[in-house]
Amino acid sequence: MAIATDNSAAVFETATLSFTVGNGTNRLLVVAIIGDTSDNITAATYGIQSMTLIAKNQVPSVRYCYLYYLINPTSGTANIAVIGYAFPCFEVASYTGVKQDVPDSSNSVTGTGVTTKTASTTVVSSNCWLMSLVGTNNVSSGTISAGAGSFLRAVDSDGRQGLLDSNGTVGTGSQSLITNIAASANVSMIIASFAPAITNQGNMFQLF
């Protein structure tokens, strides 16, 4: 089964978002959160479902960033809530056709005073998609955009933090997403790969 996009959204400096997940099979929800200068975000939820933290890191000298995921989010509309900080920025995307398991791989990177940044991870499974948080040092940085082989799936209203994905399958081994920044900035990226769901072909018998 191939991975496909379902829905996406972003919010600026608010801790909740009403979000609709479609009724496709093998669903995945990914939330990229940019918080405060203190590491105070403790959880993220979708309705009554708790999300799992992939990784967190800090935009150098500025804000903490968190990448969460949820396997098999309930289809329909529910609130995504960020716990621990009242004014986060966050981006969210839902997908279908994803293996109902932990991420295939993940990695975190940061940069200081850059206008482009690459996040790489070592992909294990075939036909994975990549997803990555991008966070910058907000006021002093320029807006972000997707680099080669990357797609800006969701971006908040000030244009300085977002969620990238590969918008298609990638190979195994080291694979990357790239963000470009309109002005020199400190930046954080947290990247993960997710494998496609395995289609049950059933048992095949041959009679002689």
C-alpha positions, 0 to 999 in steps of 0.5 A: 500500500502506498503512503498518501496525504490526507489533510494538513493545517497550522496554527500560530501561538495557540495551544489547540487546533480543531483538525479533521482526519479522513477515513482512509486506512492505516492512518498517521498523524504528525505534529511539529511543535515550536515552543518556548525558550524553556523545555516546558511542553510535556505532551500532545493529544488528539482528542482522547488519544495521546501522541508519542514524541519522536525527538526534541531539540532546541533552535540554538539559543532560542526555542525548543522544538518537538516532533510527535506522531500518532498511529491510527488517529480516530477518523473525524474531527477532534482537537489537537492540544499541546500541553505545557505551554500556552503559546506554541506554534505547530503544524500538523499533517495526516497520512494514509497507507502508513505501517502501524508501527514506530518510525522507520528512522529519525534524526535531529540537526541544528544550524546557526546563522544559515540560509539553508539546512539539510536534515538526513536520516538513514532509511531502513525500509523501502518506499518510505516517506520523510517528514521533518519539523523546521523551526527558526529563531522567529523574529530575526529570521526570514521565511522558510521554503522547501529545498530540492526534493522537499515539500512544505506541507504546512507552515504557520502564519509568520512563515518561520516554522513548518512541516516538510515532507518528501511528497513521495517515496525515497530510497533506503540509506541516507535520505534528506529533506532541505529547508531554505531560509530567506535570511540568515537564521538559527534553525532546528530540524527533526526528521523521521521516516515512515514505512508503508503499510504491508498489503496482505496478499493472502496465501497462494497455492498451486495445484499440480 
